[in-house]
Amino acid sequence: MAERTAIIGSRVGLHARPAAIFAEAAAEAPVEVTIAHEGEPADEALDASSILSLMGLGAEYGSTVVLRAEGEGAEAVLEQLAAILETDHDAE
């Protein structure tokens, strides 16, 4: 299983707009992706393509999350998704 950590880059955290951008990209990925706060067990990870799960995660600016995926191309998918999370989508 591939795993990648990311630090939330949007100044107001993983709220509606960044969550929607991320969820859409995760849904289009060829592998299933999960997300969890760093330190949480893998079995408590949430579906990264679900905007409701992402909003419920409560990831704030600067918090570290763990992305996990399994299958062909998982590493590349996680790199792409981590880049989305680390971008400040609220910058003007």
C-alpha positions in Angstrom: 0.0 0.0 0.0 1.3 3.4 -1.0 1.3 6.2 1.7 2.0 9.9 1.5 1.7 12.6 4.1 0.6 16.1 3.2 0.3 19.4 5.2 -2.9 21.3 4.6 -1.9 24.5 2.8 -5.2 26.4 2.6 -5.3 29.1 5.2 -8.8 28.2 6.4 -8.2 24.5 6.3 -9.9 21.8 4.2 -13.2 23.6 3.9 -15.7 23.7 1.0 -13.7 24.8 -2.0 -10.4 23.0 -1.3 -12.3 19.9 -0.2 -14.4 20.0 -3.4 -11.2 20.3 -5.6 -9.6 17.5 -3.7 -12.6 15.2 -3.7 -13.1 15.6 -7.4 -9.5 14.7 -8.1 -9.7 11.7 -5.8 -12.9 10.5 -7.4 -11.2 10.6 -10.9 -8.2 8.6 -9.7 -7.9 5.1 -11.0 -7.3 3.8 -7.4 -9.3 4.2 -4.2 -7.7 6.8 -1.8 -8.2 7.2 1.9 -7.3 10.2 4.1 -6.8 10.4 7.9 -5.1 12.7 10.4 -1.5 11.7 11.0 -1.3 9.1 13.8 -4.8 7.7 13.3 -5.0 4.0 12.5 -5.5 3.1 8.9 -8.8 1.4 9.6 -10.2 4.8 10.7 -9.3 6.5 7.4 -12.0 8.2 5.4 -13.0 8.0 1.7 -11.0 10.8 0.1 -13.5 11.2 -2.7 -16.3 12.0 -0.3 -16.7 15.8 0.3 -18.8 15.0 3.4 -16.0 12.9 4.8 -13.4 15.6 4.0 -15.5 18.3 5.7 -16.0 16.0 8.7 -12.3 15.4 9.0 -11.8 18.9 10.2 -8.3 19.3 8.8 -7.0 22.8 9.7 -4.3 24.8 8.1 -0.9 23.3 8.9 -2.3 19.9 10.1 -0.7 16.8 8.7 -2.8 14.1 7.0 -2.0 10.7 5.6 -3.2 9.6 2.1 -3.2 5.9 1.3 -3.9 4.0 -1.9 -3.3 0.6 -3.4 -2.9 -0.5 -6.9 -1.2 0.4 -10.1 -0.2 4.1 -10.2 -1.0 4.7 -6.5 2.3 6.6 -5.9 1.6 9.0 -8.7 -2.0 9.6 -7.6 -0.9 10.3 -4.1 1.7 12.8 -5.2 -0.9 14.6 -7.3 -3.4 14.6 -4.5 -0.8 15.7 -1.9 0.0 18.7 -4.1 -3.6 19.7 -4.1 -3.8 19.6 -0.3 -0.5 21.5 0.1 -1.7 24.4 -2.2 -3.4 27.4 -0.7 -6.6 27.5 -2.6 -7.6 30.7 -0.8 -4.6 32.8 -1.9 -5.6 35.7 -4.1 
